[in-house]
Amino acid sequence: MSAVLKPADRDSQAFFDSQQLPPDKRGVTFEALFFRQLQVVTTRIHETENVEQIMLESSQDICRLFNADRLTLYTVNEDRSAIVSKVKTGLNASKDLKLPISPQSLAGYAAFSRQMINFADVYDDEALKKIHPNLAFLKEVDKRSGYRTKQMMVVPILDGDTLHGVLQVINNKSDQPFGDLEIEGATQVCHTLATAIRQRLRRAEDNQRRRATKYDGLVAAGVITADELQQAIQKAREEAQPVEHVLMSAYSIRPAQIGPSLAKYFGVPYEPFNSGRLRADALHGPLKREFITEQGWIPLEESPEGLVIMCMDPEAVRGSRVVPQVFPRFSRFAYRVTTQTEFEETLAQIWGAEEAGASIDELLADLSVPADEDGSDDGDAVSAAADNELVKFVNKVIVDAYAQKASDIHIEPLPGKAKTGIRFRIDGSLQPYIEVPAHFRQALVTRLKIMCDLDISEKRKPQDGKIKFKKFGPLDIELRVATIPSAGGVEDVVMRILAAGEPIPLEKLGLTSVNKERLEKTVSKPYGLFYVCGPTGSGKTTTLHSVLKFLNTPETKIWTAEDPVEITQKGLRQVQINKKAGIDFALVMRAFLRADPDVIMVGESRDKETVSMGVEASLTGHLVFSTLHTNSAPESITRLLDMGMDPFNFADALLGILAQRLAKRLCDCKEHYFPEQDEIKTFIAEYVEDLRQTAAWKSDYAGEAKKLYEGWVKAYGEGGRLRLYRAVGCEKCSKSGYKGRLGLHELLVADDDIKKLIQERARVAEIFVAAVAGGMRTLKMDGMEKILMGLTDLKQVRSVCIK
């Protein structure tokens, strides 16, 4: 029995029957049916909610429209470096295909070029090479499945200049190349898809913006704008802290202003903190602090409405039905909402301040004196080190150091009855923290040795170790520990807090626009040798990881050898140096050369072997990065030549050297002023100290100085006068006037003149003059430009830019 076709179905059937006709037999009726069916497909796309659903529901219609055997839809990934398959008809593979946006594949090329491509046979390599020399069809999928791909039409899904994905239509069932009609239809389908995707993205953004929050009452009351609230929510998400804390710190909003907004959102009255509230044993006695903290509610008092319950989320507390189980004698409960700050204040008011919140002085006062006050007996020292109060004390020292953004903790015992000093290095300067009585000296050092698994009986030799603090305290950080025996039979301990985490983007590294442009151009070369130099703690590793983040793409293989691995990023293969196991930089470097790298980063070039292999690797087509402990970029060249490098090979390999220092940054409390002429002349003279030897400045010092000054006034001045800044001091910066640090940079690019001087083993002074003449800004020049930008002052630049 034949099926009865509805009019629309009959049109579709006629259309699909006509698809089997040769192209020259298709007439006006065929085109009319094609565009009618195209209209059906585009209408369905607009009616569907998301792109995957669009394609899953419309894929068969699209295949029939083009008389195609299969199709694949790709969408752009989050970082816009690749396209990922979302829908694959006829291909029995659950794994998504991920292709880089590059000419290495057909879909990748369509995304890369933003152009439609149409092939009669994708196995025709000559036709592919005519389009792009790197273009190739991935035949492995056919080999695995036994399928033969032939005709293919690949169309980018574009919304203006924005790429949303790629549509790939595969194999015309009539075994003919896709014609002009199909090309026009595919272009229209992709245009419709792009419009639909844009509308859905915009709708999702609008929904996100319209989503009610418990802080919307602040906007309605005019306390904060809608944009400021969104910024606060975003900042809280990025910094993993409560929105309330951001509102209070960044916008100076009080809990009393937040409370009414919460009350409006939850539909219950607001309960503020009451300093006169007393502990009631009948209500609070049976309850433990830990239980209350976990549950997020506090019973306050009996009232005519019932038992008053203070909480931060009344809906969750009411829904859990825990409160009636804890207080079965009450039949009614009156829920009140409060801010997190006032909840914590009430908690501390009723149950007392939490132990972890005790100050370092209180913890020190709680320490019990060891039986042997001199701490000379190892058994007593170990026993004292395991004491609960000492464990809390050591943890508190580390937590406070991290909270104060210290880079190092120095524990400095003195012999006899003298106290042990503890100092933190903050923004490059040591600051006293606390002094510990002499009788805790040995127990304190022993506790730290136990934490990093060192030999507690060895007191005559230096030892190195690491503390993974997550095992002992609330922070997920790592500390590098060094113990050093010092005069009087005592041991110093220095702990470096490792800056674990994500790399800083290159644009946030603090490079001037000139240095950033020159650095990106230099490190984008396919092979060569690039060094970052500077003293310990100057941020060399941080800078190298920022450069690697800039180079880190799906097409690039990057190996790193580091001691220790502090910064991690997806896409890097990182190796930890382990000298005890015999794994040093030279050994790892040799292994890397057998591991097909594009980029190699060696944490430190300490010896001739490591440097030689770096030069060799760069000359054999690899991009090599490393660090050096030298004062300036030109000095690094002579240091490497002194190690025994061949000057001709080294000159060929070298791309550039970036010298770096960290200077203290001016706090926000800084004030600007307009310097007098004498100060300006001195400033210019100091800036051009290294420029004086160049030809332009030798011939016309006054003219060059005038041009330099006028450029500064235009870029950094106000009202035709040069503007500078000076430190003031506030509570935020502990009255010092400085908060945080910024990088000063000196980038030497190895151009032909520099390479010639290297080959001639020229003196440092000659290399220096040639580099400055070629556009290098010295550390001091870079620092003085950042003075003009209001980031630091001359005192700080002079302190780190010594010759």
C-alpha positions, 0 to 999 in steps of 0.5 A: 500500500503506497503512502499518501503524500501531503502537498508539501511532502509531494513537493519535497519528494519531487525535488529529491527525485529531480536531484537524481537528474543530470545537471543539464536536465534540471530546469526552472521547476528544479530550482523552484523546488530547491529554494522552497526546500532551502526555505524549509531548512532555514526556517527550522534553523531559526526555530531551534534553540542551540546550534547542536540541536539545530544541526541534529534536527536539520542535518538530514534535511540539509543532506537531502537538500544537497543530495549529499551523503554526509555532513560535518559541522564544526564550531570555534573553540573558546580560545579561537585557535581551533574548530571542533566537530559538533555534528557528524552524520554517517561517521560512527565516532564519538570522539570530537575532531579538533582541527587547528585554524590553519591550512593543514586541513580542508575545514581548517583552511576554510576557517583560516581563509574565511572562504568557501572551497569546493572540490570535485575530488579531495584526493586530487593533491595537485588541486589542493596544492594550487589553493595552498601549498600546505593544504591536505586532506586527512585520509586517515579517517577514510582508512579507518572507516573504509569510506571513500570521500570524494566531492566536498563543499566546505563553507565558513559560518561567518557573521560579518568578520566573526567566525562561528564555525565551518559546514562541510558537505560530503559526497554528492550521491549523483557522483557529480561535483557540487554545482552553482545552485548547491554553492548558493544554497550552502552559502545561504544555509551558513549565513542563516546559521551565523545569524541564528548563532548570533541571536542565541548568543545575544539572548544568552547574554541578555538572560545572564544580564537579566538574571536576578541577584540578591544585590539588585536592591542596591541598584534600585536604591541608587547605592550602586549602578548596574554596571558596577554590580556586574563588575563586582560579580565578575571580580568576585568570580575571578578572585574566588571571593564572595561578592559581598566582600568585593562590594564592601572593599571596592565600593565602600558599601556597608552591611547595613546597605546590603541587608535590605537588598537581601531582605527584598530578594528572599522575602524575609526581614533583615537581621543586623548585627546586635552588639548587645546580644548575649549567649543563651545556654538553652539555645546555644549550649547544645550546638557546636561551632563547627555545626553552625558554621557548616549549616549557615544559621544561628538561633537568636531568641524566642519571640511571639513569631516563634524561634528567630533564626538568623541565616545567610540563605533562608531558602536553603535553611528552610528547605533542609528542614534541619532546624525543626529537628534540632529544636523539636519543642518549637512549632514556629520559626521566624527566619531572618536574613543577614550579610556574611560579615554580620553572620560571622560577627554574631558567630564570634560574639556567641561562640568566641573568636575562632582559634585560627584567627588568633594573632601571632603574638597570642600563639607565641604566648601559648607556646609551652617551654621545652623541658630542655630550654637550650634545645640541645637534646634531639629527642626534646627538640623533636617532641617540642616540634610536634607540640600542637601549639608550635605546629599552629605557630609555624603554620601561622607564620607561613599563612601571614607571609603569604597574606602579606605577599612576601616572597621569602621568609627568613628565620635567623637564630642567634646563639646563647639566650638571644632571640630568633628573628623572623623577617619577611621579604616584601616587595624586595625589602626585608621587614621584621615580623616577630622575635621568638624566645631562644628556647624555641629555636631548635624546635622551630627549625626541627619542625620546618625540617620535618615538614620538608622531610630533611635530616633533623640530626644533620646540623653541620651541612646545608640542606635543601627541601620543599614544603607542600603546605597543603598537607599541613595548612589551609593554603595550596602553596609550595615553599622551597626551603634552605637550611644553612649552619651559621656561627654559634652552632645554630641553623638559619632557615630561608623559605621561598614562597613559590609563585605557582599558578597561571602565566601572566599574559605578555601585554600585562608584563609591564613592557613599554609598547616599543619593547613589547613590539620588538620582543614579540617580533624577536621571539616569533622567529622559527629558530634561535637562542633567546636569554632572559638575564638578571639577579635571583628574584628578578622575575626571569622565569615569570617573563619566560613563561609569559613568552611561552604563553605567547608562543603556545599554540596547538601546532607548537611542541614546547618542552621545559626543564625547570627547577622547580616547576612553579608556573604551569600552563596547558600545552607545555610538557614540563620536566622537574630537575632532580639532582639527587636522581642525576637529572640535571639541565644538561641531561634533560636538554639531551633528552629534549633533542630526541623528543621532536621539539619546536621550542625548548626552555631551559630554566638556567644555563649554568655550565658550558655543556648546557649552553653548548647544547642550546646553541647547537639546538638553535642552529638545528632549527629549534627555538631555545629559551634560557636564563642567565645570572648577569647584570645587563644584556651586553654583559651576557654576551661576553659571559657566554663567550667566556664559557668557551662558546664559538663566537661564529656559531653563537652569533648565528644562533643568538636572537636576543637578550632581555635583561630585567630588574624589579623596582618598587611601584608607587602606591595609589596615594602618590602625588604629582608635581611639576619639576623645576628646570634644574631637576629636568636638566639633571633628569635628561642628563641621567637618561642620556648617559648611555646615549651620549656615545652614539653618533646622533648625540655626539653631533648635536646634543642640544638638539637631541635633548630638546626633541627628547624633552618635547616628546616627553611633554607631549606624551606625559605632560600636562599643560605644556609642562612635564609632570612627575610623581612622588611617594606619599604614604598611607595605611594601604602601603604602611606609610612607605609610599610603595606597594608592589613591584614592576619590571624594568627591561633592557632588550638587546636584539641581535641584528647584523651589527651586534652579530659582527661584534660578537664574531670579533669578540668586541668589548662590552662597551662597544656592544653597548654603544652599538645596541643603544644606537640600534634602538635598545633602551637600557634598564635605566632608560626604561625605568626613567620612562616608567617614572614619567608614566607615574609608576615609580620614582628615581630613587627606586630606579637608581637602586636597581640600575647600578653599573 
